[in-house]
Amino acid sequence: GMFLVAGWGLLLTLFVVLELVRGLSCGAIRAV
């Protein structure tokens, strides 16, 4: 159970970070 929760948390964190990086990149390109 704990391993599953940790796995989901890691996956969610990775997804959020990827979205943030992509959003910042797109925002920077759009701002130029």
Secondary structure by P-SEA (a helix, b strand, c coil): caaaaaaaaaaaaaaaaaaaaaaaaaaaaaac
